[in-house]
């Protein structure tokens, strides 16, 4: 799911930009969640409890709080969404660098220009997503680097995650959570237990010893496969 928000105080322009974004997503068959806001104040009020956006498209010249001020407010709160500014006045380059804007688009927005930027942002966000496990709980999302995850384990109807300096637990089926780890350096020691081989210091036929000395049980019959995976991971 690619989440985009557009904030524009001219209704006609807002509808036009929304249509362009929807056409872009449909042409690529991407799953899109698009929210629109008519003012910066509305954005701050209504988006507070929503999951973070992948991309923000802000008009700069808005009544009240303008798009640049809105972007600075969000960055101060820790938001890391990509930002595209739409403007009729190309004089905001220096300020744009301060909030990490992707680019400015001059009005009227041309479909080919917007599509190119949407392609770029989508590709970059997908690449970044591959390095993180995204834990969603309600409206809250947390990006956890795979490299910091030591293991995940099924505990009843919950999944427990042990990290290098943290622990998390949330309600989920283990198979659903484990799907995100399929192409990573994780190995299934037994049913309901995945370990990050990068945090393993030693393996035996019965145990997997972690860097911190903790021992995890190894299921019967998987030692050979575990040994091969461990060597392969070590050689990378």
C-alpha positions as CSV (number, residue, x, y, z in Angstrom):
1,X,0.0,0.0,0.0
2,X,1.4,3.4,-1.1
3,X,0.0,6.2,1.1
4,X,-0.2,9.7,-0.4
5,X,-1.6,13.0,1.0
6,X,-2.3,16.1,-1.0
7,X,-2.8,19.4,0.7
8,X,-4.1,22.2,-1.6
9,X,-6.5,25.0,-0.8
10,X,-7.9,25.4,-4.3
11,X,-10.6,22.8,-4.7
12,X,-10.3,22.5,-8.5
13,X,-6.6,22.1,-8.3
14,X,-6.9,19.5,-5.5
15,X,-9.3,17.5,-7.6
16,X,-7.1,17.7,-10.6
17,X,-4.0,16.6,-8.8
18,X,-5.9,13.8,-7.1
19,X,-7.1,12.5,-10.5
20,X,-3.5,12.5,-11.8
21,X,-2.3,10.5,-8.8
22,X,-5.1,8.0,-9.1
23,X,-4.4,7.6,-12.9
24,X,-0.7,7.0,-12.1
25,X,-1.4,4.3,-9.5
26,X,-4.0,2.6,-11.8
27,X,-1.5,2.5,-14.7
28,X,1.0,0.6,-12.6
29,X,-1.6,-1.4,-10.7
30,X,-0.3,-0.1,-7.4
31,X,-2.4,-0.2,-4.2
32,X,-3.0,3.4,-3.3
33,X,-4.4,5.1,-0.3
34,X,-5.0,8.8,-1.1
35,X,-6.1,11.5,1.4
36,X,-6.8,15.1,0.5
37,X,-6.8,18.2,2.6
38,X,-8.0,21.7,1.9
39,X,-5.7,23.4,4.4
40,X,-2.6,22.8,6.5
41,X,-4.7,23.2,9.6
42,X,-7.1,20.5,8.5
43,X,-4.1,18.2,7.7
44,X,-2.6,18.6,11.2
45,X,-5.9,18.0,12.9
46,X,-7.2,15.0,10.8
47,X,-3.9,13.2,10.1
48,X,-2.6,13.1,13.7
49,X,-4.0,9.6,14.4
50,X,-3.4,8.2,10.9
51,X,-0.5,6.0,9.8
52,X,2.5,7.9,8.3
53,X,2.3,8.8,4.6
54,X,4.9,7.7,2.1
55,X,4.5,10.9,0.1
56,X,3.2,14.4,0.8
57,X,2.2,16.8,-2.0
58,X,1.9,20.3,-0.6
59,X,0.9,23.6,-2.2
60,X,3.2,26.3,-0.9
61,X,0.9,29.3,-1.2
62,X,-2.0,28.4,1.0
63,X,-4.1,30.7,3.2
64,X,-3.1,30.5,6.9
65,X,-0.2,28.1,7.4
66,X,1.5,27.6,4.1
67,X,2.9,24.3,2.7
68,X,6.5,25.1,3.7
69,X,5.5,25.9,7.3
70,X,3.5,22.7,7.3
71,X,6.4,20.6,6.1
72,X,8.7,22.2,8.7
73,X,6.2,21.3,11.5
74,X,6.0,17.7,10.4
75,X,9.8,17.4,10.1
76,X,10.1,18.7,13.6
77,X,7.7,16.0,14.8
78,X,10.0,13.4,13.1
79,X,8.0,12.7,10.0
80,X,10.1,11.1,7.2
81,X,7.6,11.2,4.4
82,X,8.9,12.2,0.9
83,X,7.7,15.7,0.0
84,X,6.8,17.3,-3.3
85,X,6.0,21.0,-3.4
86,X,3.6,22.5,-5.9
87,X,4.0,26.2,-6.4
88,X,3.4,29.1,-8.8
89,X,6.5,30.9,-7.6
90,X,9.9,29.1,-8.0
91,X,11.6,31.0,-5.2
92,X,11.7,28.4,-2.4
93,X,14.7,26.2,-3.2
94,X,16.8,27.0,-0.1
95,X,13.9,26.5,2.3
96,X,13.1,23.3,0.4
97,X,16.5,21.8,1.2
98,X,15.8,22.3,4.9
99,X,12.8,19.9,4.8
100,X,14.3,17.5,2.3
101,X,11.9,18.2,-0.5
102,X,12.1,15.9,-3.5
103,X,11.3,18.6,-6.0
104,X,9.1,21.6,-6.9
105,X,6.5,21.4,-9.5
106,X,5.3,24.6,-11.1
107,X,1.6,25.1,-11.7
108,X,-0.2,24.1,-13.7
109,X,1.0,20.6,-12.9
110,X,1.8,18.4,-16.0
111,X,1.0,14.8,-15.8
112,X,4.3,13.6,-17.2
113,X,6.3,15.6,-14.7
114,X,4.3,14.4,-11.7
115,X,4.4,10.8,-13.0
116,X,8.2,10.8,-13.2
117,X,8.5,12.0,-9.6
118,X,5.9,9.5,-8.4
119,X,7.9,6.7,-10.0
120,X,11.1,8.0,-8.3
121,X,9.5,8.3,-4.9
122,X,7.8,4.9,-5.1
123,X,11.0,3.1,-6.1
124,X,12.9,4.8,-3.3
125,X,10.3,4.0,-0.7
126,X,10.1,0.3,-1.8
127,X,13.9,0.0,-1.6
128,X,13.9,1.5,1.9
129,X,11.0,-0.8,2.9
130,X,13.1,-3.9,2.1
131,X,15.5,-3.0,4.9
132,X,12.9,-2.6,7.6
133,X,10.2,-4.6,9.2
134,X,7.1,-2.4,9.5
135,X,5.2,-3.1,12.7
136,X,1.7,-1.7,12.6
137,X,-0.4,-1.4,15.8
138,X,-3.6,0.6,15.2
139,X,-2.7,3.9,13.6
140,X,0.9,3.7,14.8
141,X,3.7,2.4,12.5
142,X,7.2,1.5,13.5
143,X,10.1,0.8,11.1
144,X,12.5,-1.7,12.7
145,X,15.8,-2.5,10.8
146,X,16.0,-6.2,10.1
147,X,19.6,-6.2,11.1
148,X,18.6,-5.3,14.7
149,X,16.1,-8.1,15.0
150,X,17.6,-11.2,16.7
151,X,14.6,-13.5,16.6
152,X,10.8,-13.7,16.5
153,X,8.8,-16.3,18.3
154,X,5.1,-17.4,18.4
155,X,3.7,-17.0,21.9
156,X,0.0,-18.1,21.8
157,X,-1.9,-15.6,19.7
158,X,1.0,-13.2,19.9
159,X,4.4,-12.7,18.2
160,X,7.3,-11.8,20.4
161,X,10.3,-10.0,18.8
162,X,13.7,-9.9,20.5
163,X,16.0,-7.1,19.3
164,X,19.5,-6.1,20.0
165,X,18.3,-3.4,22.4
166,X,14.5,-3.8,22.5
167,X,11.6,-6.2,22.6
168,X,8.2,-6.0,21.1
169,X,5.0,-8.1,21.2
170,X,1.9,-7.8,19.2
171,X,-1.2,-9.9,18.4
172,X,-0.8,-11.6,15.0
173,X,-0.6,-15.1,13.5
174,X,3.0,-16.1,13.3
175,X,2.8,-17.1,9.6
176,X,1.6,-13.6,8.7
177,X,4.5,-12.0,10.6
178,X,7.1,-14.5,9.3
179,X,6.2,-13.8,5.6
180,X,8.2,-10.5,5.8
181,X,11.4,-12.4,6.8
182,X,11.4,-14.9,3.9
183,X,14.2,-13.3,1.8
184,X,16.3,-12.1,4.8
185,X,19.0,-13.9,6.8
186,X,16.5,-15.6,9.1
187,X,16.2,-19.3,9.6
188,X,13.4,-21.4,11.1
189,X,14.8,-23.3,14.0
190,X,11.5,-24.9,14.8
191,X,7.9,-24.2,14.2
192,X,7.1,-20.7,15.5
193,X,10.8,-19.6,15.9
194,X,12.8,-17.6,13.4
195,X,16.4,-16.5,14.2
196,X,18.6,-13.9,12.5
197,X,21.7,-15.8,11.6
198,X,23.7,-12.6,11.7
199,X,23.3,-12.7,15.5
200,X,24.3,-16.4,15.9
201,X,27.7,-17.1,17.3
202,X,27.6,-21.0,17.4
203,X,25.3,-23.8,16.3
204,X,25.1,-27.4,17.5
205,X,22.7,-30.2,16.7
206,X,20.5,-29.2,19.6
207,X,21.1,-25.5,20.2
208,X,21.7,-22.2,18.5
209,X,23.8,-19.9,20.6
210,X,23.3,-16.2,20.1
211,X,25.9,-13.4,20.5
212,X,24.6,-12.6,24.0
213,X,24.9,-16.2,25.1
214,X,21.2,-17.0,24.9
215,X,20.4,-20.5,23.6
216,X,17.6,-21.4,21.3
217,X,16.4,-25.0,20.6
218,X,17.0,-26.5,17.2
219,X,14.4,-28.9,15.9
220,X,15.4,-32.5,15.1
221,X,16.3,-32.9,11.4
222,X,17.2,-29.3,10.5
223,X,20.8,-29.2,11.6
224,X,22.3,-29.9,8.2
225,X,20.1,-27.1,6.6
226,X,20.9,-24.8,9.4
227,X,24.6,-25.4,9.1
228,X,24.6,-24.7,5.4
229,X,22.5,-21.5,5.9
230,X,24.9,-20.4,8.7
231,X,28.0,-20.9,6.5
232,X,26.3,-19.1,3.6
233,X,25.4,-16.1,5.8
234,X,28.9,-15.9,7.2
235,X,30.5,-15.9,3.8
236,X,28.4,-12.9,2.5
